[in-house]
Amino acid sequence: MYIVYFNTSGSSKKYYKTGELKMSTPYVNGVKDGILNTYYKSGNIRYEVLFKNGFPIGSSKYFYETGEVKIESFYNNLGKLEGFPQNIIKMER
């Protein structure tokens, strides 16, 4: 369960029930525009992607809670995923 606060311009923020920020989504005139971030309860970034006029553009990254990149994907200027996500597999020893 989380609480949602929304503005048509500015940012929409979602919070975990315990109060920690879960997601921050930037909007311009009701359309996603800027860097969207999701967070672990610890406050570390879980996911980030740039939006322009409502479409993902460029690099998007999923992170381990430690901050290391887990998966990186790329979106073209039309918001379409290009190629395959680049998986960075954490080696366990």
C-alpha positions in Angstrom: 0.0 0.0 0.0 1.3 3.5 -0.8 0.0 7.0 -1.0 0.0 9.0 -4.3 0.3 12.8 -4.7 -0.1 14.1 -8.2 0.4 17.4 -10.0 -0.2 18.0 -13.7 3.1 19.9 -13.8 5.7 19.2 -11.3 6.2 15.7 -9.9 4.0 12.8 -8.8 5.3 11.1 -5.7 4.4 7.7 -4.4 5.3 6.6 -0.8 5.6 3.3 0.9 3.0 2.9 3.7 5.9 3.5 6.2 6.6 6.9 4.6 9.7 6.3 2.5 9.6 7.6 -1.1 8.8 4.8 -3.6 8.6 6.7 -6.9 9.0 10.2 -8.3 7.6 11.0 -11.7 8.1 14.4 -13.4 5.2 15.9 -15.4 4.8 18.8 -17.8 1.2 19.6 -18.6 0.1 16.1 -17.5 2.8 14.3 -19.6 5.8 12.5 -18.2 8.9 14.6 -18.9 12.1 14.3 -17.1 13.8 11.5 -15.0 11.5 9.0 -13.4 13.0 7.3 -10.4 11.8 4.4 -8.2 13.5 3.7 -4.9 14.1 0.9 -2.5 12.8 1.5 1.1 16.4 2.2 2.0 16.3 5.3 -0.3 18.7 3.8 -2.9 17.6 4.1 -6.5 15.9 1.0 -7.9 15.2 2.2 -11.5 15.7 5.4 -13.5 14.6 6.4 -17.0 14.4 9.7 -18.9 11.1 10.6 -20.4 10.5 13.3 -23.1 7.0 14.2 -24.1 5.6 11.0 -22.5 8.1 8.6 -24.1 11.2 6.9 -22.6 14.4 8.1 -24.3 18.0 6.9 -24.0 19.3 4.8 -21.2 17.1 3.2 -18.5 18.7 1.3 -15.6 17.7 -1.1 -12.9 20.0 -1.2 -9.9 20.8 -3.6 -7.1 20.1 -2.1 -3.7 23.9 -1.7 -3.4 23.9 0.8 -6.3 25.5 -1.5 -8.9 23.8 -1.6 -12.3 21.7 -4.7 -12.7 20.1 -4.2 -16.2 20.6 -1.3 -18.7 18.2 -0.8 -21.7 18.2 1.8 -24.4 15.2 3.6 -26.0 15.4 5.4 -29.4 14.0 8.9 -30.0 10.5 7.3 -30.7 10.5 5.6 -27.3 11.0 2.2 -28.7 13.4 -0.3 -27.0 16.5 -0.9 -29.1 18.3 -4.2 -29.0 18.4 -6.4 -25.9 18.8 -5.2 -22.4 22.4 -5.4 -21.2 22.4 -7.7 -18.2 25.1 -7.3 -15.7 25.0 -10.5 -13.6 26.3 -10.3 -10.1 28.7 -13.2 -9.6 28.4 -15.0 -6.4 31.5 -16.6 -5.0 
